[in-house]
């Protein structure tokens, strides 16, 4: 029977309190790093004329090293998901649902936004994940036209395993990414 959170009592007792804040931080960190990387690239390359001077080989090397390190982490994340029987997109969806701020469910629209996919793609992904018993849908209490998507005990158990693996990897990769990002942000030409 679902509790106040909307999840069944099958869920391990310690899962939500430990997983939610850190899982959301991991997701936000990766999204933030990608966003900052794109902004740095735009400021370095797109906002400057092709003949602009002032960029050194070291500037390009720094941005290249940051992108390489970030891609290695994302590659690690994708391989970890596959090793646990998920596609990278299914893992991202589980994390988006459980890590959504202030609640342990999302609407299809919120899932689409969090994953940056079209609404119909989020519907298809939810259909496939529901068939695998990773998520469940239930009608919204406020608006019965809306559907709430939440994790099942199976989905949460897999997400917890992947969280532990990612946390260990972030302990080694995180400081390197953060350091590269700080160095890259300081070296943008024309900033004061």
C-alpha positions in Angstrom: 0.0 0.0 0.0 1.4 3.4 -0.9 2.6 5.7 1.9 2.6 9.5 2.1 5.3 9.6 -0.5 3.4 7.6 -3.1 5.8 4.7 -3.0 4.9 1.3 -1.8 6.2 -0.1 1.5 8.3 -2.6 -0.5 11.0 0.1 -0.7 14.0 -0.4 1.7 13.7 1.8 4.7 16.9 3.7 4.3 16.8 4.3 0.6 15.1 7.7 0.2 16.9 9.7 2.9 20.4 8.7 1.7 19.8 8.6 -2.0 17.7 11.6 -2.9 20.0 14.5 -2.0 23.2 13.0 -3.3 21.7 11.5 -6.5 20.2 14.9 -7.3 23.6 16.6 -6.7 25.3 14.1 -9.0 22.8 14.8 -11.7 23.0 18.6 -11.2 26.8 18.5 -11.2 26.9 16.7 -14.5 24.3 18.9 -16.1 26.1 22.0 -14.7 29.4 20.8 -16.0 27.9 20.2 -19.5 26.3 23.6 -19.4 29.4 25.4 -18.3 31.5 23.5 -20.9 29.1 24.7 -23.7 29.2 28.3 -22.4 33.0 28.2 -22.2 33.2 26.8 -25.7 30.8 29.5 -27.0 32.7 32.2 -25.3 36.1 30.9 -26.5 35.2 30.1 -30.1 31.8 31.3 -31.2 31.7 34.8 -29.6 35.1 35.6 -31.0 35.9 36.4 -34.6 37.9 33.7 -36.5 40.9 36.0 -36.6 40.9 37.0 -33.0 44.2 36.7 -31.2 44.9 35.9 -27.6 44.2 32.1 -27.4 47.2 30.0 -26.7 47.8 26.3 -27.2 47.4 25.9 -23.5 43.8 27.4 -23.6 42.8 24.7 -26.2 44.5 22.0 -24.2 42.7 23.0 -21.0 39.3 22.9 -22.7 40.1 19.6 -24.5 41.3 18.0 -21.2 38.1 19.1 -19.5 35.9 17.7 -22.2 37.9 14.5 -22.3 37.6 14.0 -18.5 33.9 14.7 -18.6 33.3 12.3 -21.5 35.3 9.6 -19.6 32.9 10.0 -16.6 29.8 9.9 -18.9 31.2 6.8 -20.6 31.8 5.2 -17.2 28.2 6.1 -16.3 26.8 4.6 -19.5 28.8 1.4 -19.0 27.6 1.1 -15.3 24.0 1.4 -16.4 24.4 -1.3 -19.1 26.1 -3.6 -16.6 23.0 -3.4 -14.4 20.6 -4.2 -17.3 19.6 -0.6 -18.1 20.1 1.6 -21.1 21.8 4.9 -20.2 18.5 6.7 -20.9 16.7 4.4 -18.5 19.3 5.2 -15.8 19.0 8.9 -16.5 15.2 8.6 -16.2 15.3 6.7 -12.9 17.7 9.4 -11.5 15.5 12.2 -12.8 12.4 10.8 -11.2 13.9 10.0 -7.8 16.1 13.1 -7.8 13.3 15.5 -8.7 13.3 18.3 -6.1 10.6 18.1 -3.4 8.9 14.9 -4.4 9.6 11.3 -5.4 7.6 11.3 -8.6 7.3 13.3 -11.8 4.8 14.0 -14.5 5.6 13.0 -18.1 6.2 16.6 -18.9 8.6 17.1 -16.1 10.5 13.9 -17.1 10.7 15.1 -20.7 12.1 18.5 -19.5 14.6 16.9 -17.1 15.9 14.6 -19.8 15.6 17.2 -22.6 13.6 14.9 -24.8 10.2 15.3 -26.6 7.0 14.6 -24.6 6.2 11.6 -26.8 9.7 10.2 -26.3 9.2 10.5 -22.5 5.8 8.6 -22.9 7.6 5.8 -24.9 10.4 5.6 -22.4 7.9 5.4 -19.5 6.0 2.7 -21.3 9.2 0.6 -21.7 10.3 1.2 -18.1 6.8 0.3 -16.8 6.9 -3.0 -18.8 10.3 -3.8 -17.1 8.6 -2.9 -13.7 11.1 -0.1 -13.0 8.4 2.6 -12.7 4.7 2.8 -12.1 2.1 5.4 -13.2 -0.7 6.6 -11.1 -3.3 9.4 -11.6 -2.5 12.7 -10.0 -4.6 13.5 -7.0 -4.9 17.2 -7.9 -5.6 16.7 -11.6 -6.7 13.3 -12.8 -5.8 14.2 -16.4 -2.1 14.1 -15.3 -0.1 11.0 -14.5 2.5 10.7 -11.8 5.5 8.4 -12.6 7.4 7.0 -9.6 10.0 4.2 -9.1 9.0 0.7 -8.1 11.0 -1.1 -5.4 12.9 -2.8 -8.3 13.7 0.5 -10.0 14.9 2.0 -6.7 17.1 -1.0 -5.8 18.9 -0.7 -9.2 19.2 3.1 -8.8 20.7 2.6 -5.3 23.4 0.2 -6.7 24.2 2.6 -9.5 24.4 5.5 -7.1 27.0 3.8 -5.0 29.1 3.0 -8.1 28.8 6.6 -9.3 29.6 8.1 -5.9 32.9 6.1 -5.8 33.8 7.2 -9.3 33.0 10.8 -8.5 35.3 10.7 -5.5 38.2 10.2 -8.0 36.9 12.1 -11.0 35.1 14.9 -9.3 38.0 16.9 -8.0 39.8 16.6 -11.3 36.7 17.9 -13.2 36.2 20.7 -10.6 39.8 21.8 -10.9 39.7 21.8 -14.7 36.5 23.8 -14.7 37.9 26.4 -12.3 41.1 26.8 -14.4 39.1 27.1 -17.6 36.7 29.7 -16.1 39.6 31.8 -14.9 41.4 31.7 -18.3 38.6 33.0 -20.5 40.0 35.9 -22.5 38.3 39.3 -22.1 36.8 38.5 -18.7 37.5 40.9 -15.8 
